Amino acid sequence: MSLEGVQGILKERGFSLDSSSGFGDCYKLDLGNGWLVSAYCSYMGNPLVAKVDKARYKDVDIQLQNMIGSSFICSTEQALEDNLPAIIATLKSNSDDDKILKCPKCLIRYLNSNPPSEAGKLKSYLSCSGMQVVGVDNKGSVCDGVSKTLPAVINY
């Protein structure tokens, strides 16, 4: 995905560049309800061995600020263009009444997405931000709530 193409699509929908690093760029969109949407664009290549193409993105990961709730990943410019309006609408709807974003067990903390384990034992899931997972065991958890309502990751 070209940086120019992605940047154009995001800016057309109201996003602005928030920050950049050696790993990628982060764009933000204010939803007007106290919440921000974050669109993180990973550069192509491996920054750990200094082989990065900063003119191309691998994918765009769109979530509410602080990685709260579902993660929407677009891996082509066409997927981003086709799905961005619906993604923004979903995130706005979820954040307008943020009960759906809160842990179903403690009803206090927000849900964060957790990637699949390296061993492949666990799929992506949304868990209470008070949960600490080591391997497949909860270690020192304040709360071990997991959402069964929202998907953790949606790939386009």
C-alpha positions in Angstrom: 0.0 0.0 0.0 1.5 3.4 -1.0 1.9 6.0 1.7 0.4 8.6 -0.6 -2.6 6.5 -1.4 -3.4 5.6 2.3 -2.7 9.1 3.4 -5.1 10.5 0.9 -7.9 8.0 1.9 -7.4 8.8 5.6 -7.2 12.6 5.1 -10.4 12.5 3.0 -12.2 11.0 6.0 -10.8 13.6 8.5 -7.7 11.9 9.8 -4.5 13.8 10.5 -1.0 12.6 11.1 -0.4 12.4 14.8 3.0 10.7 15.1 5.7 8.8 13.3 8.4 6.3 14.3 10.8 3.9 12.7 8.0 1.3 12.6 5.2 3.4 11.1 2.8 6.4 11.2 -0.2 7.0 13.4 -3.2 9.0 12.2 -6.0 10.3 14.5 -9.6 11.2 14.0 -11.7 13.0 16.6 -15.2 11.5 16.8 -16.7 14.5 18.5 -17.9 12.5 21.5 -14.7 12.5 23.6 -13.1 9.6 21.7 -10.4 9.5 19.1 -9.9 6.9 16.4 -6.3 5.8 15.8 -5.1 4.4 12.4 -1.7 2.9 12.8 0.1 2.2 9.5 3.1 -0.2 9.7 5.9 0.4 7.3 6.9 -2.4 4.9 10.0 -4.3 5.9 11.8 -5.0 9.1 12.8 -2.0 11.1 14.9 -4.1 13.5 17.4 -4.8 10.6 17.1 -1.3 9.1 15.3 -2.6 6.0 12.2 -0.4 5.9 10.3 1.1 3.0 8.8 4.3 4.4 7.0 5.0 1.2 4.8 1.8 1.6 2.6 0.5 4.4 2.1 -3.2 5.2 -1.4 -2.6 6.6 -3.6 -0.1 8.5 -4.8 -1.1 12.0 -7.8 1.1 13.1 -9.0 1.2 16.7 -10.3 3.5 19.3 -7.6 5.4 21.2 -5.4 3.4 23.5 -6.2 0.2 21.6 -9.7 -0.1 23.1 -12.2 -2.5 21.5 -12.1 -4.2 18.2 -9.1 -3.9 15.8 -10.0 -3.3 12.1 -7.1 -4.3 9.8 -7.1 -3.2 6.2 -4.3 -4.8 4.1 -5.1 -3.1 0.7 -5.9 0.5 -0.3 -9.1 -0.7 -1.8 -10.1 -2.5 1.4 -9.4 0.7 3.3 -11.4 2.9 0.9 -14.3 0.5 0.8 -14.6 -0.2 4.5 -13.4 3.0 6.3 -16.8 4.7 6.5 -18.4 1.6 8.1 -15.4 1.2 10.4 -15.7 4.8 11.6 -19.5 4.4 12.0 -19.0 1.3 14.1 -16.4 2.9 16.3 -18.6 6.0 16.8 -21.6 3.8 17.7 -19.5 1.7 20.1 -18.1 4.8 21.8 -21.3 6.9 21.9 -22.5 4.5 24.7 -19.3 2.8 25.7 -20.9 0.0 27.8 -20.1 -2.4 25.0 -16.4 -1.4 25.3 -16.3 -2.2 29.1 -15.4 -5.5 30.6 -18.5 -7.6 31.0 -17.2 -9.0 34.4 -16.1 -5.9 36.4 -18.0 -3.3 34.3 -15.2 -0.8 35.1 -12.2 -1.3 32.8 -12.1 -1.2 29.0 -11.5 -4.1 26.7 -8.2 -4.4 24.8 -7.5 -6.7 22.0 -4.9 -9.4 22.5 -3.1 -11.0 19.5 -3.0 -14.7 19.1 -0.3 -16.5 21.0 2.9 -17.4 19.2 2.3 -21.1 20.0 -1.1 -20.8 18.3 -3.0 -22.0 21.4 -5.1 -18.9 21.6 -7.0 -16.9 19.0 -7.3 -13.1 19.2 -9.7 -12.0 21.9 -10.9 -8.9 23.8 -10.1 -8.9 27.5 -10.3 -6.6 30.5 -7.4 -4.2 30.7 -6.9 -5.5 34.2 -5.9 -9.0 32.9 -2.3 -10.1 32.6 -1.7 -13.2 30.6 1.5 -15.2 30.6 1.3 -18.1 28.2 -2.2 -19.4 28.6 -2.5 -18.7 32.3 -3.8 -15.5 34.0 -1.1 -14.2 36.2 -1.8 -11.6 38.9 -5.1 -10.6 37.3 -7.2 -7.8 38.7 -10.0 -9.1 36.5 -10.2 -11.9 34.0 -13.2 -10.8 32.0 -13.4 -11.5 28.3 -15.9 -10.1 25.8 -18.0 -12.5 23.8 -20.0 -9.7 22.2 -17.4 -7.9 20.1 -14.8 -9.5 17.8 -11.2 -8.8 18.6 -9.9 -8.5 15.1 -11.7 -7.9 11.8 -9.5 -8.3 8.7 -10.3 -6.7 5.3 
